[in-house]
Amino acid sequence: MKLGDLSVGYLYSLQAALRARDIDPTPLFQRFRIDDGLLARSQARISIPRLMRLGNAAIQLSGNPALGLEMGQHSQPSHLGLPGMAAQCAPDLRTAFATLVRFERLTSQNYRGHSSLVDEALRFYSISPYNAFNLFVVDSALSSRVQLARRMTGGQARPEEIHIEFPAPDYAERYAQHFDCPVLFGQAHNQIIWPAESLAAPLLERADTTHALLVGLCEAQLHDLLRQRSLRERVEEIVSAELHSGLPTLAEVARRLGLPSWTLRRRLHAEENTRFQDIVDGARQALALSYIRDTETALGEIAFLLGFSSPEAFQRAFRRWTGQPPGQYRRGARLSD
């Protein structure tokens, strides 16, 4: 169980943003065990916690808290792999975004959810609670989608509004300059609101037959990816995404999977030799270890995200899992990095 991972293609724009500031990214990437071999390997991934630490280190190195916005400016469709190339050949911007959303799993996986296109809003999933390690993830994601839209339409597409979940940071004035539209903080979603005419804008490299061919290849890859997932993995994904809003029940998860409760219970026993409650407990433990080891998230926030009734209940559970209080475990993990 991981917080998630994404294609190393996302790192190309970070490299470019650092080089634009006359900073050689090589020593920094080597520090995080990222070399040319990894960047060139097909379907190579980097964990989201490692990306957050890398991004924070890049911000410290550059002295620029808005580096995520600049990172997005260097985004190319090819950085998003096969889905990006398929989107680039789409007939219009709405179809391009729908293609990226539909095949997002081919380039990124986050247990908290995935992007969506809702009417005129291109929505990026929440990664709250926010801290110095993950603001740049939202900055780069929103900036990247705006840059891709401008690039693919030859500048015709212009966002109407940008909505961001976290409060305005110290560099808030950079957002309006960067996006050239109103930017609202403390909103319900991270999203880009587009005028209907922007979503209808034709793409410069429209090629209907090539788009159809690439979509077919994406569908085949996605089918293979989903087919390889076990029933336990599918249950874990649903459970993990719902923990922050309460412990999901067997009936709720079964409904999401399109199964009767008794069938899910029977199949978990027969196919996975496990129980639903064991999966819930295992997901909470694995995510707790990842949050403590890989992020700076406060203990109270972790308790909330994992559905515990109080920070004290979380700390008791963590001691039971590891034999250590979470603070001690975190300090030990930092020393072993």
C-alpha positions, 0 to 999 in steps of 0.5 A: 500500500503506497500513497501513490506513484507517477511516471518519471516523465513528470520529472522532465519539466522539473529538470527544465524549470531548474535549468531555466534558472541556470541550476544543474538538476543532476546533483539534486536528482542523484541525491534522490536516486534518479539518474538518466537510466531511470528517466529513460526506462519505459514505464518507470515510476517515482513514488509521490512521497519521493516526488514531494521531497524532491520538489521541496529540495528543488524549491530550497535549492532555487530559493523559489517557492513558486517553482511548481508554477514554473515547472508547469510552464515546461510541460509537454504532451509527451511528458504524459506518455501515450495518453499525452500523445493521444490528447495532442491529436484530439479534435478539440480541447475538451476531447484532449482533457477527457482523454487525459482523464480517462487514461490517467492511471497509465501515468499516475496512481494516487490512493486519494483519487484521480482527475475529472472533467466536470462540465467546464471544470478540469478538476485535480484531486485533493491531496490535503492536508497541505504543507510545504511538501505538497503545495508545489504538486498542485501548483505544477498540476494546474500550471501544466494543464493550462500550459498544455491547453495553450500549447495545443490550441496555439494560445486560443484556450484561456482559463476563466478561473483557477480554484485552489483548496489551500489558503493563499500562500506567501507567493500568492501574487504569482498565481494571477500573473502566471495564469492571467485570470482570477485565482481563488484560494480556500475553495472546495476543489483544485480545478480550472474553470474553462469557458465553453469556447476554449474547450471547443477550440480545435487543436493545432495537431488534430489528427482524427485517425492517429487519435483513434489509433492512440486511444486504442493503444491506451485502452489496451494498456489500461485493460491490461493494467486493471486486469492484473489487479487482484480483488484485494487491490481493488478493495484496498483502493476503495477503502484507502480513498474513503478513510478520511471520511470514515471507515467504509463498510463491507456493504459500501465497498461491495456496492462500489464493486457491483457485488452483493456483500456476501459474494465479496466476503466469500471471494475475499476468503476464497481468492485472497484468504483474508477478511474485509476487516483485515484489509481495512486494518492493513490499509490503515497501517500501511498508510500510517507508516507511509505518512509518518515515514515519507511526509511531514503531516502532523499526527492529528491530521494523519489520525483524521485521514485514517479515520481514527476517532482521536489522535490518541486512538491513532497513537495507540494503534501505531504503538501496537503496529510498530512497538514505537510511538509515531514521533520516535518512528519518524525520527528513526526513519529520518536518520536512516534516509 
